[in-house]
Amino acid sequence: MNSVKILLTIFAVYIPFSKGSRVLELSDKFSEVRREGDNWLVMFYAPWCGHCKRLEPIWAHVAQSLYKTNIRVGRIDCTRFSSLATEFAIQGFPTIKFIKSDDDHTFHGDRTKEDIVNFALRMAGPPVQQITKPETMDSLKAHNSLFFMYVGPQEGPLWNVFYTVAERFQPHGFFYAVSNEIAKKHVDIDDLPAVFVYKESCHYFFTVESGNTNQDADHLNSTMHDWINEERFETFPKVTRGNIHQILQTKKYLVLAVVEENKLMEVAPEMIEFRDMVESVIRKKRDTYHKSFQFGWIGSPELANSIAMTVLPLPYLLVLNSTTNHHHIPEDEPSQLTAEAIDVFLQQIYNQSAPIYGGNTLPVRLYRMYFEARTSLADMWLGNPVLTTVLFGLPIGFLSLILYSICCADILDADEEDEPTHEKKE
């Protein structure tokens, strides 16, 4: 009997939002159901939101990928259930949250199936996952190009700090613990315990600068936090509006090769050549630049134009200071840039002798708002001039009529008051 009641309650809370879909349409009853302890991945959306509509097919694939896990995938219409939007402090659409009991974590990243699924899988497990079989390490390296690993006894200051930092960065990266017997088959380790990041088929170790004692716990916590924050991105990632704010958290200079992708995510050959040339700088001189510079590439010129507050020629090189929001551009034409010229340019930036532009002052922020508004309006006009005319023309037209009627009414009233009266003389 209790099972029947539970099933009826669940059916009243959510139903699939379309035939054959694994996505559950949630109601206001979700506020009670969430406290039962299940893992939920929920999209908060509005029917009129264009970004939400573009996310729908991706969200369906996410639900299909997570169907055989312990994670339920749903969505909530915030225009119908505004109380849930208030409860979860939804500020914009779409917002993706992982919810378990009274805890919830917001997804910050690219809205791709792979990134969303990995986020859900990380949040559904413990902050540090245990590796107990040698074949699991092989599987990790085959399917995950970047993760952090602790090797050694799970005790002492280094383990405690690793676990604490893993809790902070759980939404953004994978963290594992393994015994030395399993790890030594994949990597040479001199001292135990040890922490390394596996990145693009290479192992980079965390250096314990001041020992592994209880007295150094605070310093150890600070240095490991900074190291993991710096190492949690690939050497040359694609930078988008979804992940740029997280990349800026590294507090490094962001070196961006700006190219343009078409609708099929393809890049022209001459732009690929430029992008590869910029990538070669960090690949060949990682030890020189990795501490202070994070390299990457942009496939959307609109993002780079917003940073530079101007329309950039393509391809282009742009360097952004993540702490001050100043940016640097090379004096040479992009077509004349070489790896050696980029090397000199980056040295000038590091020595603070290169010209700086932009910043975070009030005039700059106001101009950036103006530039983005102007750019958005231009894009709307190019995409659909008729709709743009209707959206902006009608309000302006109505305002003009109102002002005209007010002014004309005042003039007519004045004329009536000034008009002399004529009396008939007998």
N, C-alpha and C positions, 0 to 999 in steps of 0.2 A: 504493500500500500504506500509506504514512504517513497519507494522508487517511482511509482506512478505520479505522486505529487511533485517530485523533483523534476521529472520529465515535463510535466505540464508547466511548471514554473519556468524552466529553460525555454520552452516553446513560446511562452508569453514574453520572454525577454528579447529573443532574437530569432530571426528566420533568415535563410539565404536571400541576398538582395536580388539575385537573378537565377534563373534556372541553370543548374549545373555548376554554379559558383560555390567556392569554399568560403567566401566572405560572408560573415554574419551581420545582418542589419540589427543594431542594438537599439534598445529603447531606454526610457528613463529608469527602468528597473535595474539597469546595469550598476547603478550606484550601490545597490544592495548585493548583487551577485559578485562584484569584484572582491568583496571581503571574504569570499569562500576560499581564497588562496590560489586560484588557478592563474596560469600565465596568460596574459592577454596582450596582443599587439593590435592597437586601435588607431584608425585614422579618423580624425575629427574634420569634417568637411561641410561645405555649403553647396547646395545644388547649382547656384549661379556662378560659382568659382571656376574660372577656366583652368587654373593649375590643378584643381581637384579632378576635373574631367580628364585631363591628360594623364593623371596618376592612376585612374581607374583600371586600365588594362594591366599596368605594372602591379597594382595591388592584388589583382586576381591571380597573377603568377606567383606573387609572394605567398598568398594563401595556399596555393597548390603545392608549393615547395615545402611549406611547414605543416602540411596536412597530417603527416604521420608522426609528428612530434607532439610534445605536451604543451604546445603553444596554440591558442585559439586566435584567429584573425577576424577582426570585425571592423565596423565603421559606424559612426554616429553623425546623424544630420543635426548640426548645431542650430539650424533655423527652427527645427521642431522641438528639440530638447535643449533649450538655452540654459536650463539649470545645470546640465552636465558640462556645458562649455564654461560656465562660471565656476563650477566645482574644480575643474582641472585647469583653470586659468588660461584658457585658450585665447591667444592674442591675434592669430592669423590663420589662414587656411591655405593648404591643408597642414595640419599638425599631426605628427605621428608620435605615439607614446607607447612605451612598454609598461604595463600595469600589473602589479601583483599585490594583492591585499591593499594596504594603505600607502604603498610606495609606487611612484611612477617616475619614469625617466623619458625625457624628450629626445627624439632622434634628431641629430644635427649632421647632415651629410648629403651626398648626392642621392636623389630619389631614383635609384636603380634597384632592380631586383636583388642583385648580389649584395649591395651595401645594406639594404634593409633587412634581408634575411640574416646576414652575419651579425647585425646589431641585435636582432631578436635572439639568436642562438647564444650570443655572449651574455645577454641579460638573464636568460633562463637558467644558466648554470652558475656555479660558484665563481668568485673573482679569479681564483687560480685553479685551473683544472689539472687533475693528476694524470700523468702518463705512466702506465704500469706495464705496457707491452712494447717490445722493440718495434714491431710492425706498425704501431701507432705513430711513431716518429717518422717513419717512411711516408705514411699517409699524410701527416701534417705538412711535410716539406713538399709533397706533390700537389696539395690543394690550397696551401696558405703561403703566400710569398713573404709575409711579415708577421712575426710573433715574438714574444719575450719568453725566456726560459730561465727557471731557477734550477740549479744543479747542486745536490748535496743534502745533508740532514735538514729537516724542516724545523729548525730551532735556532735561537740566537738572534742578534740584532739584524743581520742581513736578511734573514727570512722574514722577520717581523716587518721590516721596512718594505720589502718587496711586496708582501701581502697588502699592506696599507696603501701603497701607491697603486697597486692593481685594482683595489676597490675604487679609487678615484677615477682611473682611466678605463674601467670596465666597459663603458659605452663606446669606447673608441678603439680598443685593441684586444688581442687575445693574449692571455697569460697562462703559462703552464709550469708545472714542477715535475722533475724527473730525477731518478737516482743516477749516481755516477756510472753504475754498471751499464745502463742503457745509453746514457749520453756519450760515453767514451767511444762507442761504435760509430759515432757521427762527427765528433769534434774533439780536438785535443784540449784537455783542461789541465793546467799546471797546479792550481790551488783550489781547494774547496773550503767553503761553498763558493759558487760563482753564479753570475747573472750575465746572460748574453741576449742579443737580439739577432734573430735569423732574418736577414733581409736580402732578397734577390740572390739566393744561393750562397750568401756569405755570412760569417759569424763575426759579430762585433761585441766585444766584452765590455762590461761596466767595470771601471777602475775604482777600487776602494782606496781613496787617497789617504785617509787618516786612520786606517785600521778598522777592525771589526769588533769594537768593544762597546760596552754599555754607555761609557762616557761620551762616545762619539755618535750616539744614536740620532741626535738632532741634526748634526751636520750630514750624516749618512742619509737621512730622510730628505733633506733639501737637495743634495747632489743627485740622488737617484731620481727624484721627481723631475728635476731639470733634464737629466739624461734621457729618461723615457719620453718626456714631452718633446725633446728634439729628435729622437730616433723613431717616432711612431708613424713617420711618413716615408714613402719610397724616395729613392734618390732623385728621381725626375718624374713626379706625379703630374697628372692632368689637373689643373686648377680650375674650379668652377665656382659659381655663386653658392653652391651647396657646401663646399668644403673650405673656401678661402678664409672664413673666419676662424676655423680651427687651425689652419696652417699659420695664420698670423699669431696664434698663441705661442709659437716657438720663439718669438721675439728676435727673429733673425731678419736679415735682408732677404727679400723674396725676389729672386732673379727669374723673370718670365720671358719666355720665347712666345711672342704673339703671332699666331697663324689663324687661319679660318677654315672651319669644317663646313662641308655642305650638309644637306639634309640626310645624306647616307653616311655621315660621320667620316667622310673622306677628305684628305688634305692634298692640295696640289703638290706635284713633285718638287718644285722650286722651294716651296715652304717647308716640305719635309727635309730638304737638304739644309735649310737654315736651322730648323729645330734640332736636327742631329748634330750640327756643328756646336750649338749652344750646349747640348747634353754632353758632348765630348769633353768640355772644359771641366765639369764636375767629375766625370768618370776618371779622367787622367790625373786630376789634382784634388781628390777627395780630402786628403789630409790637410791641404792648404785652406780649402774653402768650407768644409762641412760644418765647422764650429760656428761660423758667423753667417753663412749664406745657405738658404734653401732654394734649390733650383726647381723649376717646373715649366709647364707650357700651358697656354690658354688657346682653346679652339673657338672661343666666342669673342670677337673683337669688341663687342659692346661692353664687356666687363673691363677690358683694358682701357677703352675710351673713357669709361666712368672714372677710373683711377687717375688717368692723365688729364681729364676734363677737356679733351680735344679728340678729334678724329685722327687716329694714327694710321700712317701708311703700313702696308703689309708686304712682307713679314717685318717684325719689329722687335726690339729688345727694350724691356722696361724693368727697372729695379725699384722695389717698394720697401721703404723702411717701416717695419711692422710696429714699431714703438711710437713713431712720430707722425706716420702717414705721409711723410715727404716721399717724393719719387725722383728718380734720376733717369735721364735719357742720354745715350751716347751722342757725341758730336758728329761721328761718322755716319754716312748713309748706311742703312741696313745692308744694302747689296755689297758694300765695301767692307763690312765687318769680317774679321777673321778671329780665330781662336786666340791668337796673340793679342789682337786689339781688345777683345773682351777681357783678357787677363789684365791688361793695363787699366782698363776702365774700372774693373772691380777693385783693383788696388787703390785707385783714386778714391773710390767710395769708402773703402775701409779706412783710409787715411784722412777722410773728411775734406778732401780737396776738390771733389767733383761738384759741379753746380747742382743746387737742389731746387725743387719746384713743389708746389702744393703745400701740404701741411694740414693742420687741424684747427686753424684759427677761425673765428666767426665769419669773416669775409670769404674765406675759402670754402667753408661749409655752405654758405648761401649761394656762392657761384656754382658749386657742385649740384645743389638742388635745382638751380636754374638750368644747368646743362642737361641733367637727366630728364627734367620735365620737357625741355625742348626736343631732346632726342626721342623721347617716347611719343610726343605729338607728331614728329616727323615720320616715325615708323608706322603710327596709326594711319597717317595720310597716304603713305606709300602702299600699305596693305589694303586699305578700304577707304578711298577718299569720300565716297558717298556717305558711309556711316559716320566718318569723322565730321563731315559737314553738318549732318543731322544732329550729332551729339553736341557740337559747339555752336552751330548756327541757330538752332531753335532757342536755347536760353538767351543768346545775345539778341535775337529778334524780339522775343517777348520783353526783355529788359528795355530795348529801344522803344517799343510801343508804349510801355508804361511811362518811361521818361517823357516821350513825346506827348502823351495824353495829359500828363501833369503840367508840362510847360504850356501846351495849347490851352488848357483850362484856365491857367492864370492869365494868359493874354486875353482870352475872350471875356473873362470877368473884368479885367481892367478896361477893355473897350466899352463894356456895358456901363461901367461906372462913369466913364468920361463922356459918354454920348449925351449932348444937350437935349433938354425937353422943349418941345414946341407947343405952345398953347394957341388956340384959335382965338383971334380977336373978333369981337362983335362990332 
